[in-house]
């Protein structure tokens, strides 16, 4: 992966709105999960002969 795919300050902001804290490893794990979701969407789009990711690929 290499770089974060989510903005840590925004994640903390949403968590704060829900009155919870964010652990040190949460943002990294979330970024990895987002990367996996993107890769799954890419595979689905390619399987359908498209090069454009759409919301329904998620």
mmCIF file of the N, C-alpha and C atoms, coordinates in Angstrom:
data_MODEL
# 
_entry.id   MODEL 
# 
loop_
_atom_site.group_PDB 
_atom_site.id 
_atom_site.type_symbol 
_atom_site.label_atom_id 
_atom_site.label_alt_id 
_atom_site.label_comp_id 
_atom_site.label_asym_id 
_atom_site.label_entity_id 
_atom_site.label_seq_id 
_atom_site.pdbx_PDB_ins_code 
_atom_site.Cartn_x 
_atom_site.Cartn_y 
_atom_site.Cartn_z 
_atom_site.occupancy 
_atom_site.B_iso_or_equiv 
_atom_site.pdbx_formal_charge 
_atom_site.auth_seq_id 
_atom_site.auth_comp_id 
_atom_site.auth_asym_id 
_atom_site.auth_atom_id 
_atom_site.pdbx_PDB_model_num 
ATOM 1   N N  . UNK A 1 1  ? 0.841   -1.171 0.000   1.00 0.00 ? 1  UNK A N  1 
ATOM 2   C CA . UNK A 1 1  ? 0.000   0.000  0.000   1.00 0.00 ? 1  UNK A CA 1 
ATOM 3   C C  . UNK A 1 1  ? 0.884   1.232  0.000   1.00 0.00 ? 1  UNK A C  1 
ATOM 4   N N  . UNK A 1 2  ? 1.563   1.530  1.095   1.00 0.00 ? 2  UNK A N  1 
ATOM 5   C CA . UNK A 1 2  ? 2.475   2.654  1.097   1.00 0.00 ? 2  UNK A CA 1 
ATOM 6   C C  . UNK A 1 2  ? 1.900   3.940  1.663   1.00 0.00 ? 2  UNK A C  1 
ATOM 7   N N  . UNK A 1 3  ? 0.777   4.389  1.149   1.00 0.00 ? 3  UNK A N  1 
ATOM 8   C CA . UNK A 1 3  ? 0.216   5.647  1.640   1.00 0.00 ? 3  UNK A CA 1 
ATOM 9   C C  . UNK A 1 3  ? -1.206  5.445  2.149   1.00 0.00 ? 3  UNK A C  1 
ATOM 10  N N  . UNK A 1 4  ? -1.619  6.350  3.015   1.00 0.00 ? 4  UNK A N  1 
ATOM 11  C CA . UNK A 1 4  ? -2.955  6.273  3.600   1.00 0.00 ? 4  UNK A CA 1 
ATOM 12  C C  . UNK A 1 4  ? -4.004  6.652  2.566   1.00 0.00 ? 4  UNK A C  1 
ATOM 13  N N  . UNK A 1 5  ? -5.106  5.934  2.571   1.00 0.00 ? 5  UNK A N  1 
ATOM 14  C CA . UNK A 1 5  ? -6.205  6.212  1.655   1.00 0.00 ? 5  UNK A CA 1 
ATOM 15  C C  . UNK A 1 5  ? -7.353  6.937  2.345   1.00 0.00 ? 5  UNK A C  1 
ATOM 16  N N  . UNK A 1 6  ? -7.215  7.141  3.643   1.00 0.00 ? 6  UNK A N  1 
ATOM 17  C CA . UNK A 1 6  ? -8.233  7.870  4.402   1.00 0.00 ? 6  UNK A CA 1 
ATOM 18  C C  . UNK A 1 6  ? -7.556  9.012  5.157   1.00 0.00 ? 6  UNK A C  1 
ATOM 19  N N  . UNK A 1 7  ? -8.320  10.025 5.476   1.00 0.00 ? 7  UNK A N  1 
ATOM 20  C CA . UNK A 1 7  ? -7.788  11.188 6.184   1.00 0.00 ? 7  UNK A CA 1 
ATOM 21  C C  . UNK A 1 7  ? -8.020  10.994 7.682   1.00 0.00 ? 7  UNK A C  1 
ATOM 22  N N  . UNK A 1 8  ? -6.927  10.877 8.415   1.00 0.00 ? 8  UNK A N  1 
ATOM 23  C CA . UNK A 1 8  ? -7.004  10.581 9.842   1.00 0.00 ? 8  UNK A CA 1 
ATOM 24  C C  . UNK A 1 8  ? -7.841  11.611 10.597  1.00 0.00 ? 8  UNK A C  1 
ATOM 25  N N  . UNK A 1 9  ? -7.667  12.881 10.292  1.00 0.00 ? 9  UNK A N  1 
ATOM 26  C CA . UNK A 1 9  ? -8.414  13.917 11.016  1.00 0.00 ? 9  UNK A CA 1 
ATOM 27  C C  . UNK A 1 9  ? -9.917  13.790 10.779  1.00 0.00 ? 9  UNK A C  1 
ATOM 28  N N  . UNK A 1 10 ? -10.306 13.380 9.580   1.00 0.00 ? 10 UNK A N  1 
ATOM 29  C CA . UNK A 1 10 ? -11.732 13.210 9.281   1.00 0.00 ? 10 UNK A CA 1 
ATOM 30  C C  . UNK A 1 10 ? -12.305 11.992 10.000  1.00 0.00 ? 10 UNK A C  1 
ATOM 31  N N  . UNK A 1 11 ? -11.516 10.930 10.099  1.00 0.00 ? 11 UNK A N  1 
ATOM 32  C CA . UNK A 1 11 ? -11.953 9.739  10.828  1.00 0.00 ? 11 UNK A CA 1 
ATOM 33  C C  . UNK A 1 11 ? -12.165 10.098 12.295  1.00 0.00 ? 11 UNK A C  1 
ATOM 34  N N  . UNK A 1 12 ? -11.214 10.819 12.860  1.00 0.00 ? 12 UNK A N  1 
ATOM 35  C CA . UNK A 1 12 ? -11.327 11.233 14.266  1.00 0.00 ? 12 UNK A CA 1 
ATOM 36  C C  . UNK A 1 12 ? -12.522 12.163 14.475  1.00 0.00 ? 12 UNK A C  1 
ATOM 37  N N  . UNK A 1 13 ? -12.782 13.014 13.493  1.00 0.00 ? 13 UNK A N  1 
ATOM 38  C CA . UNK A 1 13 ? -13.917 13.938 13.573  1.00 0.00 ? 13 UNK A CA 1 
ATOM 39  C C  . UNK A 1 13 ? -15.243 13.176 13.649  1.00 0.00 ? 13 UNK A C  1 
ATOM 40  N N  . UNK A 1 14 ? -15.395 12.177 12.785  1.00 0.00 ? 14 UNK A N  1 
ATOM 41  C CA . UNK A 1 14 ? -16.623 11.370 12.787  1.00 0.00 ? 14 UNK A CA 1 
ATOM 42  C C  . UNK A 1 14 ? -16.748 10.606 14.103  1.00 0.00 ? 14 UNK A C  1 
ATOM 43  N N  . UNK A 1 15 ? -15.642 10.042 14.570  1.00 0.00 ? 15 UNK A N  1 
ATOM 44  C CA . UNK A 1 15 ? -15.668 9.304  15.833  1.00 0.00 ? 15 UNK A CA 1 
ATOM 45  C C  . UNK A 1 15 ? -16.049 10.225 16.989  1.00 0.00 ? 15 UNK A C  1 
ATOM 46  N N  . UNK A 1 16 ? -15.510 11.428 16.979  1.00 0.00 ? 16 UNK A N  1 
ATOM 47  C CA . UNK A 1 16 ? -15.807 12.386 18.043  1.00 0.00 ? 16 UNK A CA 1 
ATOM 48  C C  . UNK A 1 16 ? -17.291 12.739 18.061  1.00 0.00 ? 16 UNK A C  1 
ATOM 49  N N  . UNK A 1 17 ? -17.899 12.866 16.875  1.00 0.00 ? 17 UNK A N  1 
ATOM 50  C CA . UNK A 1 17 ? -19.339 13.143 16.788  1.00 0.00 ? 17 UNK A CA 1 
ATOM 51  C C  . UNK A 1 17 ? -20.156 12.035 17.453  1.00 0.00 ? 17 UNK A C  1 
ATOM 52  N N  . UNK A 1 18 ? -19.614 10.827 17.443  1.00 0.00 ? 18 UNK A N  1 
ATOM 53  C CA . UNK A 1 18 ? -20.296 9.675  18.050  1.00 0.00 ? 18 UNK A CA 1 
ATOM 54  C C  . UNK A 1 18 ? -19.826 9.438  19.483  1.00 0.00 ? 18 UNK A C  1 
ATOM 55  N N  . UNK A 1 19 ? -19.000 10.356 19.998  1.00 0.00 ? 19 UNK A N  1 
ATOM 56  C CA . UNK A 1 19 ? -18.493 10.309 21.369  1.00 0.00 ? 19 UNK A CA 1 
ATOM 57  C C  . UNK A 1 19 ? -17.655 9.060  21.655  1.00 0.00 ? 19 UNK A C  1 
ATOM 58  N N  . UNK A 1 20 ? -16.799 8.691  20.693  1.00 0.00 ? 20 UNK A N  1 
ATOM 59  C CA . UNK A 1 20 ? -15.851 7.592  20.888  1.00 0.00 ? 20 UNK A CA 1 
ATOM 60  C C  . UNK A 1 20 ? -14.464 8.062  20.477  1.00 0.00 ? 20 UNK A C  1 
ATOM 61  N N  . UNK A 1 21 ? -13.452 7.334  20.925  1.00 0.00 ? 21 UNK A N  1 
ATOM 62  C CA . UNK A 1 21 ? -12.066 7.636  20.580  1.00 0.00 ? 21 UNK A CA 1 
ATOM 63  C C  . UNK A 1 21 ? -11.591 6.709  19.470  1.00 0.00 ? 21 UNK A C  1 
ATOM 64  N N  . UNK A 1 22 ? -10.493 7.096  18.826  1.00 0.00 ? 22 UNK A N  1 
ATOM 65  C CA . UNK A 1 22 ? -9.901  6.303  17.745  1.00 0.00 ? 22 UNK A CA 1 
ATOM 66  C C  . UNK A 1 22 ? -8.549  5.789  18.222  1.00 0.00 ? 22 UNK A C  1 
ATOM 67  N N  . UNK A 1 23 ? -8.392  4.473  18.231  1.00 0.00 ? 23 UNK A N  1 
ATOM 68  C CA . UNK A 1 23 ? -7.128  3.866  18.627  1.00 0.00 ? 23 UNK A CA 1 
ATOM 69  C C  . UNK A 1 23 ? -6.056  4.100  17.579  1.00 0.00 ? 23 UNK A C  1 
ATOM 70  N N  . UNK A 1 24 ? -4.816  3.989  17.981  1.00 0.00 ? 24 UNK A N  1 
ATOM 71  C CA . UNK A 1 24 ? -3.690  4.262  17.100  1.00 0.00 ? 24 UNK A CA 1 
ATOM 72  C C  . UNK A 1 24 ? -3.631  3.400  15.852  1.00 0.00 ? 24 UNK A C  1 
ATOM 73  N N  . UNK A 1 25 ? -4.136  2.184  15.925  1.00 0.00 ? 25 UNK A N  1 
ATOM 74  C CA . UNK A 1 25 ? -4.066  1.277  14.780  1.00 0.00 ? 25 UNK A CA 1 
ATOM 75  C C  . UNK A 1 25 ? -5.311  1.317  13.902  1.00 0.00 ? 25 UNK A C  1 
ATOM 76  N N  . UNK A 1 26 ? -6.351  2.033  14.335  1.00 0.00 ? 26 UNK A N  1 
ATOM 77  C CA . UNK A 1 26 ? -7.624  2.002  13.617  1.00 0.00 ? 26 UNK A CA 1 
ATOM 78  C C  . UNK A 1 26 ? -7.531  2.586  12.215  1.00 0.00 ? 26 UNK A C  1 
ATOM 79  N N  . UNK A 1 27 ? -6.911  3.753  12.085  1.00 0.00 ? 27 UNK A N  1 
ATOM 80  C CA . UNK A 1 27 ? -6.873  4.430  10.787  1.00 0.00 ? 27 UNK A CA 1 
ATOM 81  C C  . UNK A 1 27 ? -6.087  3.604  9.773   1.00 0.00 ? 27 UNK A C  1 
ATOM 82  N N  . UNK A 1 28 ? -4.996  2.986  10.206  1.00 0.00 ? 28 UNK A N  1 
ATOM 83  C CA . UNK A 1 28 ? -4.210  2.138  9.302   1.00 0.00 ? 28 UNK A CA 1 
ATOM 84  C C  . UNK A 1 28 ? -5.034  0.931  8.854   1.00 0.00 ? 28 UNK A C  1 
ATOM 85  N N  . UNK A 1 29 ? -5.742  0.317  9.785   1.00 0.00 ? 29 UNK A N  1 
ATOM 86  C CA . UNK A 1 29 ? -6.589  -0.832 9.439   1.00 0.00 ? 29 UNK A CA 1 
ATOM 87  C C  . UNK A 1 29 ? -7.716  -0.426 8.505   1.00 0.00 ? 29 UNK A C  1 
ATOM 88  N N  . UNK A 1 30 ? -8.300  0.738  8.748   1.00 0.00 ? 30 UNK A N  1 
ATOM 89  C CA . UNK A 1 30 ? -9.365  1.241  7.880   1.00 0.00 ? 30 UNK A CA 1 
ATOM 90  C C  . UNK A 1 30 ? -8.838  1.485  6.472   1.00 0.00 ? 30 UNK A C  1 
ATOM 91  N N  . UNK A 1 31 ? -7.645  2.049  6.373   1.00 0.00 ? 31 UNK A N  1 
ATOM 92  C CA . UNK A 1 31 ? -7.044  2.313  5.070   1.00 0.00 ? 31 UNK A CA 1 
ATOM 93  C C  . UNK A 1 31 ? -6.815  1.008  4.302   1.00 0.00 ? 31 UNK A C  1 
ATOM 94  N N  . UNK A 1 32 ? -6.362  -0.025 5.000   1.00 0.00 ? 32 UNK A N  1 
ATOM 95  C CA . UNK A 1 32 ? -6.149  -1.328 4.363   1.00 0.00 ? 32 UNK A CA 1 
ATOM 96  C C  . UNK A 1 32 ? -7.473  -1.919 3.883   1.00 0.00 ? 32 UNK A C  1 
ATOM 97  N N  . UNK A 1 33 ? -8.520  -1.732 4.673   1.00 0.00 ? 33 UNK A N  1 
ATOM 98  C CA . UNK A 1 33 ? -9.837  -2.243 4.284   1.00 0.00 ? 33 UNK A CA 1 
ATOM 99  C C  . UNK A 1 33 ? -10.356 -1.504 3.052   1.00 0.00 ? 33 UNK A C  1 
ATOM 100 N N  . UNK A 1 34 ? -10.148 -0.191 3.014   1.00 0.00 ? 34 UNK A N  1 
ATOM 101 C CA . UNK A 1 34 ? -10.555 0.604  1.848   1.00 0.00 ? 34 UNK A CA 1 
ATOM 102 C C  . UNK A 1 34 ? -9.798  0.132  0.608   1.00 0.00 ? 34 UNK A C  1 
ATOM 103 N N  . UNK A 1 35 ? -8.501  -0.120 0.763   1.00 0.00 ? 35 UNK A N  1 
ATOM 104 C CA . UNK A 1 35 ? -7.708  -0.613 -0.369  1.00 0.00 ? 35 UNK A CA 1 
ATOM 105 C C  . UNK A 1 35 ? -8.262  -1.943 -0.883  1.00 0.00 ? 35 UNK A C  1 
ATOM 106 N N  . UNK A 1 36 ? -8.617  -2.841 0.015   1.00 0.00 ? 36 UNK A N  1 
ATOM 107 C CA . UNK A 1 36 ? -9.182  -4.137 -0.380  1.00 0.00 ? 36 UNK A CA 1 
ATOM 108 C C  . UNK A 1 36 ? -10.509 -3.949 -1.106  1.00 0.00 ? 36 UNK A C  1 
ATOM 109 N N  . UNK A 1 37 ? -11.329 -3.018 -0.632  1.00 0.00 ? 37 UNK A N  1 
ATOM 110 C CA . UNK A 1 37 ? -12.614 -2.740 -1.286  1.00 0.00 ? 37 UNK A CA 1 
ATOM 111 C C  . UNK A 1 37 ? -12.397 -2.206 -2.698  1.00 0.00 ? 37 UNK A C  1 
ATOM 112 N N  . UNK A 1 38 ? -11.410 -1.346 -2.857  1.00 0.00 ? 38 UNK A N  1 
ATOM 113 C CA . UNK A 1 38 ? -11.111 -0.796 -4.182  1.00 0.00 ? 38 UNK A CA 1 
ATOM 114 C C  . UNK A 1 38 ? -10.668 -1.911 -5.122  1.00 0.00 ? 38 UNK A C  1 
ATOM 115 N N  . UNK A 1 39 ? -9.798  -2.789 -4.634  1.00 0.00 ? 39 UNK A N  1 
ATOM 116 C CA . UNK A 1 39 ? -9.313  -3.891 -5.473  1.00 0.00 ? 39 UNK A CA 1 
ATOM 117 C C  . UNK A 1 39 ? -10.457 -4.819 -5.887  1.00 0.00 ? 39 UNK A C  1 
ATOM 118 N N  . UNK A 1 40 ? -11.388 -5.083 -4.967  1.00 0.00 ? 40 UNK A N  1 
ATOM 119 C CA . UNK A 1 40 ? -12.557 -5.904 -5.307  1.00 0.00 ? 40 UNK A CA 1 
ATOM 120 C C  . UNK A 1 40 ? -13.409 -5.212 -6.365  1.00 0.00 ? 40 UNK A C  1 
ATOM 121 N N  . UNK A 1 41 ? -13.577 -3.909 -6.231  1.00 0.00 ? 41 UNK A N  1 
ATOM 122 C CA . UNK A 1 41 ? -14.360 -3.146 -7.208  1.00 0.00 ? 41 UNK A CA 1 
ATOM 123 C C  . UNK A 1 41 ? -13.676 -3.161 -8.573  1.00 0.00 ? 41 UNK A C  1 
ATOM 124 N N  . UNK A 1 42 ? -12.355 -3.054 -8.582  1.00 0.00 ? 42 UNK A N  1 
ATOM 125 C CA . UNK A 1 42 ? -11.603 -3.111 -9.840  1.00 0.00 ? 42 UNK A CA 1 
ATOM 126 C C  . UNK A 1 42 ? -11.836 -4.455 -10.523 1.00 0.00 ? 42 UNK A C  1 
ATOM 127 N N  . UNK A 1 43 ? -11.740 -5.523 -9.760  1.00 0.00 ? 43 UNK A N  1 
ATOM 128 C CA . UNK A 1 43 ? -11.958 -6.862 -10.329 1.00 0.00 ? 43 UNK A CA 1 
ATOM 129 C C  . UNK A 1 43 ? -13.363 -6.998 -10.901 1.00 0.00 ? 43 UNK A C  1 
ATOM 130 N N  . UNK A 1 44 ? -14.350 -6.465 -10.207 1.00 0.00 ? 44 UNK A N  1 
ATOM 131 C CA . UNK A 1 44 ? -15.736 -6.543 -10.687 1.00 0.00 ? 44 UNK A CA 1 
ATOM 132 C C  . UNK A 1 44 ? -15.910 -5.745 -11.973 1.00 0.00 ? 44 UNK A C  1 
ATOM 133 N N  . UNK A 1 45 ? -15.343 -4.539 -12.003 1.00 0.00 ? 45 UNK A N  1 
ATOM 134 C CA . UNK A 1 45 ? -15.456 -3.702 -13.201 1.00 0.00 ? 45 UNK A CA 1 
ATOM 135 C C  . UNK A 1 45 ? -14.789 -4.384 -14.393 1.00 0.00 ? 45 UNK A C  1 
ATOM 136 N N  . UNK A 1 46 ? -13.587 -4.911 -14.182 1.00 0.00 ? 46 UNK A N  1 
ATOM 137 C CA . UNK A 1 46 ? -12.879 -5.597 -15.269 1.00 0.00 ? 46 UNK A CA 1 
ATOM 138 C C  . UNK A 1 46 ? -13.654 -6.819 -15.746 1.00 0.00 ? 46 UNK A C  1 
ATOM 139 N N  . UNK A 1 47 ? -14.247 -7.552 -14.811 1.00 0.00 ? 47 UNK A N  1 
ATOM 140 C CA . UNK A 1 47 ? -15.028 -8.737 -15.176 1.00 0.00 ? 47 UNK A CA 1 
ATOM 141 C C  . UNK A 1 47 ? -16.233 -8.366 -16.026 1.00 0.00 ? 47 UNK A C  1 
ATOM 142 N N  . UNK A 1 48 ? -16.707 -7.137 -15.876 1.00 0.00 ? 48 UNK A N  1 
ATOM 143 C CA . UNK A 1 48 ? -17.843 -6.652 -16.652 1.00 0.00 ? 48 UNK A CA 1 
ATOM 144 C C  . UNK A 1 48 ? -17.400 -5.836 -17.861 1.00 0.00 ? 48 UNK A C  1 
ATOM 145 N N  . UNK A 1 49 ? -16.111 -5.898 -18.195 1.00 0.00 ? 49 UNK A N  1 
ATOM 146 C CA . UNK A 1 49 ? -15.595 -5.231 -19.388 1.00 0.00 ? 49 UNK A CA 1 
ATOM 147 C C  . UNK A 1 49 ? -15.535 -3.714 -19.284 1.00 0.00 ? 49 UNK A C  1 
ATOM 148 N N  . UNK A 1 50 ? -15.426 -3.195 -18.076 1.00 0.00 ? 50 UNK A N  1 
ATOM 149 C CA . UNK A 1 50 ? -15.365 -1.746 -17.896 1.00 0.00 ? 50 UNK A CA 1 
ATOM 150 C C  . UNK A 1 50 ? -14.031 -1.327 -17.310 1.00 0.00 ? 50 UNK A C  1 
ATOM 151 N N  . UNK A 1 51 ? -13.662 -0.083 -17.567 1.00 0.00 ? 51 UNK A N  1 
ATOM 152 C CA . UNK A 1 51 ? -12.466 0.495  -16.969 1.00 0.00 ? 51 UNK A CA 1 
ATOM 153 C C  . UNK A 1 51 ? -12.822 1.603  -15.985 1.00 0.00 ? 51 UNK A C  1 
ATOM 154 N N  . UNK A 1 52 ? -14.104 1.790  -15.759 1.00 0.00 ? 52 UNK A N  1 
ATOM 155 C CA . UNK A 1 52 ? -14.569 2.831  -14.851 1.00 0.00 ? 52 UNK A CA 1 
ATOM 156 C C  . UNK A 1 52 ? -15.223 2.190  -13.635 1.00 0.00 ? 52 UNK A C  1 
ATOM 157 N N  . UNK A 1 53 ? -14.760 2.571  -12.451 1.00 0.00 ? 53 UNK A N  1 
ATOM 158 C CA . UNK A 1 53 ? -15.374 2.080  -11.224 1.00 0.00 ? 53 UNK A CA 1 
ATOM 159 C C  . UNK A 1 53 ? -16.661 2.851  -10.973 1.00 0.00 ? 53 UNK A C  1 
ATOM 160 N N  . UNK A 1 54 ? -17.697 2.127  -10.612 1.00 0.00 ? 54 UNK A N  1 
ATOM 161 C CA . UNK A 1 54 ? -18.998 2.732  -10.324 1.00 0.00 ? 54 UNK A CA 1 
ATOM 162 C C  . UNK A 1 54 ? -19.400 2.349  -8.901  1.00 0.00 ? 54 UNK A C  1 
ATOM 163 N N  . UNK A 1 55 ? -20.339 3.081  -8.361  1.00 0.00 ? 55 UNK A N  1 
ATOM 164 C CA . UNK A 1 55 ? -20.798 2.807  -7.007  1.00 0.00 ? 55 UNK A CA 1 
ATOM 165 C C  . UNK A 1 55 ? -21.278 1.384  -6.819  1.00 0.00 ? 55 UNK A C  1 
ATOM 166 N N  . UNK A 1 56 ? -21.899 0.840  -7.836  1.00 0.00 ? 56 UNK A N  1 
ATOM 167 C CA . UNK A 1 56 ? -22.432 -0.517 -7.712  1.00 0.00 ? 56 UNK A CA 1 
ATOM 168 C C  . UNK A 1 56 ? -21.344 -1.588 -7.752  1.00 0.00 ? 56 UNK A C  1 
ATOM 169 N N  . UNK A 1 57 ? -20.095 -1.209 -8.022  1.00 0.00 ? 57 UNK A N  1 
ATOM 170 C CA . UNK A 1 57 ? -18.995 -2.171 -7.943  1.00 0.00 ? 57 UNK A CA 1 
ATOM 171 C C  . UNK A 1 57 ? -18.633 -2.478 -6.490  1.00 0.00 ? 57 UNK A C  1 
ATOM 172 N N  . UNK A 1 58 ? -19.115 -1.643 -5.594  1.00 0.00 ? 58 UNK A N  1 
ATOM 173 C CA . UNK A 1 58 ? -18.869 -1.885 -4.173  1.00 0.00 ? 58 UNK A CA 1 
ATOM 174 C C  . UNK A 1 58 ? -19.869 -2.882 -3.633  1.00 0.00 ? 58 UNK A C  1 
# 
